[in-house]
Amino acid sequence: MEYRYLGTTNERVSVICLGTMTWGEQNTEAQAHEQMDYAVERGINFFDTAEMYPVPPRPETQGETERHIGSWLARRGKRDDIFLATKVSGPGVDHVRNGRPSFDGKGLREALDASLERMQTDYVDLYQLHWPERNANFFGRLGYTVDDDPVPPRIAETLEALGELVEAGRIRYIGLSNETPWGVMKFLQTAHERGLPRVVSVQNPYNLLNRTYEIGLAEVSHREQCGLLAYSPLGFGVLSGKYLGDQRPAGARLTEFTRFTRYLKEAGQAVTQRYVELARDHGLDPARMSLAYVNTRPFVTSNIIGATKMDQLKADIDSIEITLSNEVLEGIEAIHTDHPNPCP
């Protein structure tokens, strides 16, 4: 396993991070434990979850993912061997915290209390704001309408509340998720001006079908030492090629949950076909090639993989051992130049 420093900290996290959003929905507690055991065996020290998980979010299952992590930690012990990240939900999920999730002091404390209880731990290593409270481009939203924000940006208030939790030893570092260049820079600027905790990471989507992070945010990550934690590196499994030709494998995520259409657009399928052909022309598994590309990006701190089956998990982790040839990299860039970001 390879490790990289998290932001400006001295923490070294594995380049492969184990994502958990299927646990409690598509995966049982026993399967979640099996995945965690195997990940640790392979050198992964970084787990990522969220108070909202599993996905798709439902009132009946909300928090189950963190509970599965908690029961594993209680059984295994050695909490300090694991770098544990979770996320606090922003507005818009009616069943989380009685439909009033917010990033004010009360909301953050309430959310953290519940997450710590579910995960049976006294602290979280990385606490992330799952998405902005303000109107912004996240979850694939295109265009921008100048509307009144449901909650005006209160970045200083949020950072002050997070700072109190850091001082109390309940969280160690803070991060953002589904953020924009303006948002990341505003958090960094406010922290600098007020002596508040500095954001150390940004968790946004990044894959061969959606490289929009490179426009603005990659430079922020590089120059501000605030690296990307890349989620959906396979575009919900689409880049494996298993959905090409309108195939819907039994038990697959996009077969089970038809609401997830972001990476199934006609343009995305056409480009996926080209990436799959490129991989196979060079004797590579398409999924591993796609993951290996993300692993090597200089602005990426960690690549968040997720799997419902152990063979998928093993193959995804194996991507860390793949070195892409110049010919493959040139082929990827040629496809991207012809069809940039078909699934933003």
N, C-alpha and C positions, 0 to 999 in steps of 0.2 A: 504494500500500500504506500501511496505517496501522501505527504502532509504539507499543508501550507499555513502560513500565519493568517490569523483572522484579524483583518484590519490593521490597526496600529498596536494591537496587543501582542503579548508573548505566547498566546495560545496557538498551538498547532493542531489543526483539524484535518481529518482525512479528506482527500479530494473527492472520494465517494461518500456521500451522506445518505443514510437510510431514511427515506420518506415513509410515512405511516398512514396515509389518509384512507387506505382501504380496510384498516383493522377495525373490527366492530361492525362491518358491513359485508364485505366480500371475504374477509379473513376472520377466523375465530381467535380467541385468546391463545389457544395452544399453538396455532399457526404463527401468530405474532411473536410468541416466545421463540419458536423455532427460527424465525427470520432474524431476530435479535442475536440469538446465540451464534448463528452462522456468520452474521456480519462481524461480530466481535472477533470470531475465529479468523476472519480474513483481514483483520486490522482496522476495521471501521470503528472510529470512536465518536462519531457525530450522528445523533438522531434528531430528526425534525418532526414536530407535531403541531397541533393547534387545539384551542379549546372547542372549536366548532366541529372538529373531525369526529366520525368519518364523513366522507363525501360520497354521494350527495348528502347534504345536511338534512337531518330529520330530527324532530323533537324526541323521538323514541330512542335514538342512538347517540345523541349529542353527548360528548365526553367519554364515550367508550374507548376511543383510541388512547387517550391519556390514562384511563384505568388499566388497560392492558400493559402499558409501559410501567405503571406503578406496581402491578403485581409481579412483573418481571424483576424490577429493581428490588422489591421486597424479598424475592426468592434468591436472587443472585448476590445482592449486596454490592460492595465496591462501587458505590455511586460516583466517587471521584474519578473513576476510570472513564466515565462517559461524559461527553460534552452534549448537554441536553438543551434543545431549543424548542420553544413553543410560541404560539401567536395569540394575541388578543384580538377579538373580532371588532370591526367597526360597525357603523349603523347598517341596517338593512336585513338582519336575520331576526325574525320575529320571536323565535323560540329561545334565543340566547339571552340570558340575564333578563328575563321578562320583557323581551323586546326593546330594551333600552341600553344596548351596548354603546359605550362611549369611551373616549380617551381622556376624560377628566380624572382628577385624583380618586374620587369615589369609585368610578367605573373600573379604573386600572387595579385598584386594591381588591375590589370584589372579584374581578376576573382572575387575578393572580392567586388569591386565597383558594378559589375553587380548583384551579389547575394544580397547585401544589398538593392539595388534599387528594385529588384523583391520582396523581403520580407518586404519592407517598414519598415526597422529598421536601427538604427545607428550603431549597433554592433552585432557580433555573439559571443555566449558564447564559443563554441568549433569549431575551424577551423581545418579540417582534410585533409591530403594529401591522395587522394582517392586510389591511387596505386603508386608504385615506378616509378621513371623515368628510373631507371637502369634495366638491365636484372635480373630478380629474379623469384622465384616460387610464382606466384599468379594466382587467378582465375582457380585453379585446375591443373596448369602446373606441370608435373612430370619430374624428371630427371634434369640435369643441364649441359648446354653446355657453355664452356668458350669462349665467343665471345666478340668482342669489343662492349661496351655499346653504344647505340645511343647517350646517354648523360652520360658522366662519372659522378659518384656520386659526387654531389656538396652539401653535407649536410650542411656544414658550411655556404655557401652562402644562402641556403634556410632558415636556422634558423635565420640568420641575418636579412633577409627580413621579416620573420614572427615576429621577435623581434621588428622591427620598427612599425609594425601594432599593436602589443600589446601595445607599448609605446604610440601610437596615440589613444588608447582606442577603436579601431575598432574591435579587437578580444580580448578575455579574456584569452583563453587557446588554446593550440595546441594539435593535436592528429594525429595518423597514421592510415592507413587502408591497408589491404591486404599486411601486412609487414611480414618480416622474423625475426628470432632471431638476425641475424647479423645487420639488418637494425635498429631494435629498440635499440639495445645496442650502435650502432654507433651514433644515434641521442642523446641518453642519455649522452654518453661520451663527444661528441662535445659540448653539452649544458653546461656540468659541467666545461669543460676546458676553455670555452670562456665566461662564465657568460651569456648565452643566455637562452631563455625560455625552460623549461623542458617539454617533452612530458608527458601527463597525462593519455593517453588511447590508446588502439589499437583496431580497429574495423576489425575483421576477421570473417570468417565463423566458426560456431561451432554448431554441432548437433549430434544426436546419430549415424548418418551415416558418420560423418566426425569429429573425435575428434583429428585431427592432431595438433591442437593448444596445446594439452597437451605435445607434444614432443618439448621441448625447450622453447616455448613461455610462457607456464603456469608458469614455474619457473621464467622467466623474470618478468612477471606480479606480482608474489608474492613478490619476493625479491626487486624489484625496485619500487613497489607501482605504477604500471602502468597497470591498470586492463583492462580486455577484455570487449569490447562492442560487444556482440555476434550477428552476423547477420545470416540470413537463419537458424534460430533455428528449423524450421520444414522441412528444405531441400526443399524449394519451395512448401511446402504443402504435399510433398510425405509421410512424417511420420504420417499424419492424416489417411493414408490407403486408401484415395479416388481414387488413381490411380492403386491400386492392380488389377491384372487380366486384365491388359491392358484397364482398364476403363478410359474414358476421359469425365468427367462431363461437361455438357454445361456451358460455361462461365468461367470455371476454367483456371487458368493461363497457365498451361502446355498444355491445350487444345487449347487455343488461340494462344500461341506462342511456336511452336514446336522447336525453336532454343535452348530451355533450357533443355538439356538432362543430365546434371551432376548427378542428383539424380535418373535417370530412368534406370540406368544400371541394367543388369540382376542380378548381385550380390547384388546391393542395394535393388532391389525389394524383393529378397529372405530374406534378413535380416529385411527389413521393415515388412514383414509378421510375423516374429518372435516377433518383438516389439509390433505389433498390437495385436497379440495373448496374449502376456504377460499382456498388459494393460487390455484387456477384461477379462482375467482370474481373475483379481483383481478388477473388477468393475470400471475400469478407462477408460476415453476417451483417445484414443491413442495420440491425439494432446496435450491434457493437460498434460499427463504424460511426453511427450517429452519436453515440455516447462518447466515443474516443475523441471526436471532434470537439465536443463541449469541454472535455477534460483538459484539452491543450490550450484553450483560450487564455491569454495572459491576464485578463481582467476577472477570470472566474476563480473564486476561492474554493467552492465545492459544488459538486454536481449531485442533485438530489434525485436519487432513483427510487422507484416504487415497483413492487411486484406482488402479484397474488399467488404465484406458484414458485416453489423453490428452484425449479430449473430456470425460470426467468431471472430470479434473483442472482443465481450463480453466474449466469451469462452476463448480466448487467455489470456485476462486480469485475468480471474478467476483462471488461473494456479498459481497465486501468493498465493492463499489460500490453495493449495494442499500440504500435507506433504506425501512424499513417504515413505512407510514402508521399513524396512530393507529387507524384503523378495523381494519387488519390486526392490530395489537397487541391491540386489545380483543377481536377474534375469537379470537386464540390464548389469551388469558386466560380467555375464556368456556369454551372447550373444556377447558382445564386444570382449571377449577373443577368442571365436570361429571364429568371423569374424570381425577383427578390420578394421575400416575405409574403407568400401567398395566403398565409393564415395569421395575420397580426393579432 
